[in-house]
Amino acid sequence: MDDLQQPRPGEGTTRSGLLERISPREVAIALAAAAIIWFAVDNTQSVTIDWWVTDRSSPLILVIIVSFALGAAVALLGSRRRRKRKERAAKG
């Protein structure tokens, strides 16, 4: 019998009820994910990376992701270092 219970007011599956439950943050995350997936699918061609000693061929999206991750890691380490320097200056 529990399966046949009527939904409470505001809990229906109507379109307006669904739109009321989706936050702007969730919409932004969904749009960003769609853009990233579209970008990845669009950049599947292979590129050659010229190292000093050898060459290597890799998918372009992999090169972009690795470059982004390395840049984010450097930025994160730099911001932590700057924060610690400010904290030391404030203490002493």
Secondary structure as GFF3:
##gff-version 3
##sequence-region A 1 92
A	DSSP	three_ten_helix	2	4	.	.	.	ID=ss1
A	DSSP	alpha_helix	15	21	.	.	.	ID=ss2
A	DSSP	alpha_helix	24	42	.	.	.	ID=ss3
A	DSSP	beta_strand	46	50	.	.	.	ID=ss4
A	DSSP	beta_strand	55	59	.	.	.	ID=ss5
A	DSSP	alpha_helix	60	91	.	.	.	ID=ss6
###
